[in-house]
Amino acid sequence: MGTKAKVSGSVVAGFPSPAEQYLEPPLDLNELLVRRPAATYFVRVQGDSMIGAGISDGDLLVVDRSLRPADGDVIIASVDGDFTVKTYRRDRDGVRLEPANPAFPVIRLRPGQELESVRGEEMIGLVDGNNFFVSCERVFNRRLVGRPVAVLSNNDGCCVSRSNEFKALGIPMGTPYFQLKNREATGELCFCSSNYELYGDMSRRIISILREEAVDVEQYSIDEAFITPPSQEALGNGEGGTGKGTSEDRSPFPIPRSPYLAYGRRLRSKILRWVGIPCGVGFAPTKTLAKIANHIGKKRPEGVFLMPDDPTEILASLPVQEVWGVGRRLPLKLRAERIITAQHLRDAPDATIRSIGGVTLLRTAMELRGIPCHEERDYDADPDSISCSRSFGEPATTAEALAESLAAYTAQAAAKLRRHGLLAAGCNIYAQIFASGGGGDFLERTVVFPTPTDATNEMLRAIREEVDALYIEGTRYRKTGIVFFGLEKPGTPRQMDFFENTGSPFPIPRSPSSLLPVPSSLYKAVDALNARYGKGKVFSAAQGLGARSWHMKRQKLSARPTTRWDELMTVR
């Protein structure tokens, strides 16, 4: 036979060891000590300046360059070209490096002396869409460009986003629409209903660009995100101002030379070119200062600003009530203590600040001093609860309207629950009674599901009887809503009830794995259909058919060309 057999593998001929199935990988210190291999280095200690911190001569240190130093951290720093390991301290008097051995002096940075932290750059960026809702509308309706435009709140109530031209007319945020109808009729003003589907999609596009260009992205709201920019070494020398401002710069604050400016301009240009949304970009050592830098950057022709090392001049010109985190109630108390500007808040004694606004206000003051205090939040993490609520277009007066609205909001919240891959153990449903002038009492009911679920039909079945308990004949209702609680991942073990009624006199024996909560395959298909053919194409009859008086009013709603096939932009 001329055919050659092909060798496809090998076979062990010896006696198979029973230990093979128990083999485990060896312990690896890298798994415990190295979170970011690309940014991690080993260094050897020479000397005993940190002996009090347990760092001795000859010790081996693991250093992660990607981390941002905070007050009290032990860091590796380069001072005038020399590397040293010290405790990093930063307060209103500046930066100092403290040894853990009294025989060594504290290193205080002199004016002009440079400090480079090997643990990473002390810089945070804030990218914020300019007049975001209006800018989204202008991307697909170019007739709105250059005109005074405002986007209205739910039920077309009041102005929540204004173009620069609209602001120039002196019309404040929150002005009710009915007060401006006459000026719309004359063609002086333009209005749009809130198109949340469009705004959400445009926001996702911006965040995707930021994730490509930044080391880390922390989305703060639909139109703004904090970013961790690349290090100065990665950015290179960059291009910036001369430190004296430019001929186009009308701001009293000069632009310092920094690669962050070139990076910010490049980032802003990419978002404008790819998405069509103008943005402001601000860089600073803390989130609070980055907010201020972003506010200044939006008013500059280039749209970017880097907070200088000494921001005293800027803080002295900023009213304290405009500082992020101060709130509406504190300015009067602060004014009583002669705290009028952001500089006054930064320089006030800690005891005075705590007596006015507690530890929250003290954190704000520390941030103004350049000390990061706001913890990073994982906005992509699974939520603790999921809710959905809307104000009615018109006050509801029937039990049918209450039931239909709650069914609709339950379906929307359940879809959000499934997007996170979660099940809910129960829910709170509520209805708010209409009261002239706003407000109104709430009626509430709590429902615990038989088993954790994400299936809309099972939820509607569970809350059906409780909906009737919310209705009082002759009462007008302003809104309804639902909040899911007890969120968990599918497959989470739970305590079963020995006397649980299965609904059948002859229950089918179930394996232990089948007792675990599982996601609904039916609604996985429903979500896929709605994603393909448009939101709400497949829905429960309990949500009602056709237009309803309780539906949110959006009489000036624009098209949703990025999320609906039947509303695509047309060209000639």
Secondary structure as GFF3:
##gff-version 3
##sequence-region A 1 572
A	DSSP	three_ten_helix	20	22	.	.	.	ID=ss1
A	DSSP	alpha_helix	29	33	.	.	.	ID=ss2
A	DSSP	three_ten_helix	37	39	.	.	.	ID=ss3
A	DSSP	beta_strand	40	44	.	.	.	ID=ss4
A	DSSP	three_ten_helix	51	53	.	.	.	ID=ss5
A	DSSP	beta_strand	60	64	.	.	.	ID=ss6
A	DSSP	beta_strand	74	79	.	.	.	ID=ss7
A	DSSP	beta_strand	82	91	.	.	.	ID=ss8
A	DSSP	beta_strand	94	98	.	.	.	ID=ss9
A	DSSP	beta_strand	107	108	.	.	.	ID=ss10
A	DSSP	beta_strand	115	117	.	.	.	ID=ss11
A	DSSP	beta_strand	124	129	.	.	.	ID=ss12
A	DSSP	alpha_helix	132	140	.	.	.	ID=ss13
A	DSSP	three_ten_helix	142	144	.	.	.	ID=ss14
A	DSSP	beta_strand	149	152	.	.	.	ID=ss15
A	DSSP	three_ten_helix	154	156	.	.	.	ID=ss16
A	DSSP	beta_strand	159	162	.	.	.	ID=ss17
A	DSSP	alpha_helix	164	168	.	.	.	ID=ss18
A	DSSP	three_ten_helix	177	179	.	.	.	ID=ss19
A	DSSP	alpha_helix	181	185	.	.	.	ID=ss20
A	DSSP	beta_strand	190	192	.	.	.	ID=ss21
A	DSSP	alpha_helix	196	213	.	.	.	ID=ss22
A	DSSP	beta_strand	216	221	.	.	.	ID=ss23
A	DSSP	beta_strand	224	228	.	.	.	ID=ss24
A	DSSP	alpha_helix	232	235	.	.	.	ID=ss25
A	DSSP	alpha_helix	259	274	.	.	.	ID=ss26
A	DSSP	beta_strand	279	284	.	.	.	ID=ss27
A	DSSP	alpha_helix	287	298	.	.	.	ID=ss28
A	DSSP	beta_strand	304	306	.	.	.	ID=ss29
A	DSSP	alpha_helix	312	316	.	.	.	ID=ss30
A	DSSP	three_ten_helix	320	322	.	.	.	ID=ss31
A	DSSP	alpha_helix	330	336	.	.	.	ID=ss32
A	DSSP	alpha_helix	342	347	.	.	.	ID=ss33
A	DSSP	alpha_helix	350	368	.	.	.	ID=ss34
A	DSSP	beta_strand	386	396	.	.	.	ID=ss35
A	DSSP	alpha_helix	399	419	.	.	.	ID=ss36
A	DSSP	beta_strand	424	433	.	.	.	ID=ss37
A	DSSP	beta_strand	442	453	.	.	.	ID=ss38
A	DSSP	alpha_helix	456	470	.	.	.	ID=ss39
A	DSSP	beta_strand	477	485	.	.	.	ID=ss40
A	DSSP	three_ten_helix	512	515	.	.	.	ID=ss41
A	DSSP	alpha_helix	521	533	.	.	.	ID=ss42
A	DSSP	three_ten_helix	541	543	.	.	.	ID=ss43
A	DSSP	three_ten_helix	565	567	.	.	.	ID=ss44
###
